[in-house]
Amino acid sequence: MQVITKDLINGRRVLLRYDIDVVLHPLEDFKLKAGLETLKLCLENASKVILMGHLGRPEGKPVESLRVAPIVEWFKSQGFEPEILENLRFDPREESGDLDYARELAQMGDFYINEAFSSYRPAVSTTVLPTLLPHAAGLHFAQEVEILTRVRNNPKKPFVAIMGGAKVTDKLPVIEVLAKKADAVLVGGKLVSEIREQNIILPKNVMVGKLTEDSFDIAPETTSSWSGLISRAAQIVWNGPLGKFEDPKNDQSAKIAQLVLDSGAESIVGGGDTIALLSQLDLLDQFSFVSVGGGAMLKFLADGTLPTIEALE
């Protein structure tokens, strides 16, 4: 996979696929900030930069609340004024992978850069455009691939994975892959109830937490039983909060976050709710690496690749 350099884009018209799918009110800018190094490199070396991306799920038609205007204003507030196309998902051809639509977009540029790691599903702007233009990965995109490949293939030991949130059908393949590599996989959140309701049998090193009586958090005794494993870890991967952290009484995710930081382990976290939790605690910048893509991170850890990565190779 080729990675952007100034020589690759020098004097060329760049189509930059960017992670603009963020919460707008109030605007959550973590994903937007993650791509700024690539954007700056493009603006300094390309003859023209056209930024594109999607917001929400407008289902192929214009939706006033999902226009890119707030994103444009955010870039201006950071001192950048790239040309930005309107929400690509306003056109139904984006998600259908329409080749004619891809050709229309391709005519606007000479070179394609993907800096949208979280947008991993096939679409014109993520998997078709790279087949029509010379292409490369953005700097943060490449860093995501490098770090998550190392986690998947050669983790530091002892290695602990923490899995929370919900949707056991999505996370079970990842839990099973990580269990083969990790010393322990610690499971909390709604996953606990789903695993028990479905009588899912897990590898012996997967430790499913106990929930509080109302099921909105892991029990304090679970946090205590996990603390030794976390404190001894050299590398920790965490995806998904372990309870309904928005309510201050559900404080076990906060305690786990502090245990992770106190361990001194290389800490890799991902997922929108995990980022929201750590932002709420004002701890986000203390973790070693924060992935912009929760779903993409899980999919990559399970499969070792993504459709968007394959499109760039």
Steps between C-alpha positions, in 0.01 A plus 500: 500500500651828385497788751470868408820702449547851371666366184198285413259792507725788394317718249208257468128538566427289807170338590521453877252258661470626857334387826226765532231269644491658844242610755409859410319636809725558681761428236729209593827577323726205587475339155540837329821573690642155421526580130643851523861398439399342169282796406784743570739293288249506213433872523873579504593283201200429277378743235145451628337306785140382493386346827209255504317283749163406645293601800239271654251290307296729272396200284588650165323833530586847635433545872546854630638393839769287331656764276875557527475872588595450870804299388605779264474749787705274726781482244493878470533528878818290472644718226420271205274573206497195270227457241250251648239311302149472643414183696570216256216291639249752368555317170375137508777402259764543772396198704392293199855519360386651168792509256364801306486700824856393575611624159328836563695542823824373347489773235549758777845374597826333399576318826290336773581494873300303758518654847170348619592183688163475671311492168592146408193373317502486118382822334597716203715736707678225696543197276418599139691828458838340581448271198478804271782722627855469636451474876651486847398477864496806724745526788254413776341223291844345454573533873172320583596211271854479639400501867201267467703257287758484778229443761348221294820327394764576760361651822720589793469257789323479734217610269151583632193585291195675649171473313184687596195652342238288325438298180657168587452379141743772386748455782507123541734443200740760644485349849585159354794636295636700794463204736757314289752781551412650838580386848147609593193647332284691749134540399251749644210721396186366333714224349478322836121463484507407131763230554303346787162524327640323194701244702814583302799283584825697507870410528626452856701824503188709426376637831139615490430754772220507753246783465341718765142423600357745245741371229618854422862442606748229584508417870781645715621146578555446126721809484694372801545154349630651174735751660797262532482394135482861387783618726738235362418555133755630249233571238126563538236534228161640606182534294167589657405643841417250773179665618264793452773751580283808433350450847767590762391215728625255236867569565673168431605595145673804647678279753610260223630797297714610792627146556605484133688827526661405832627174348739685269402261218480605138128582484298490178135603515225542243129548448278807517361422845845420636628833371196674653573333835867594503423853379248537784773393742751734331735203452493447124840650425668282764446177303773381265282484187133575432343344192250714310297194408329273751334275241800520267737418786298190592463388140874537441591313818267217399593475130844657469385727218215728384342559158650850502850366565465246221389780266826686571726201437 
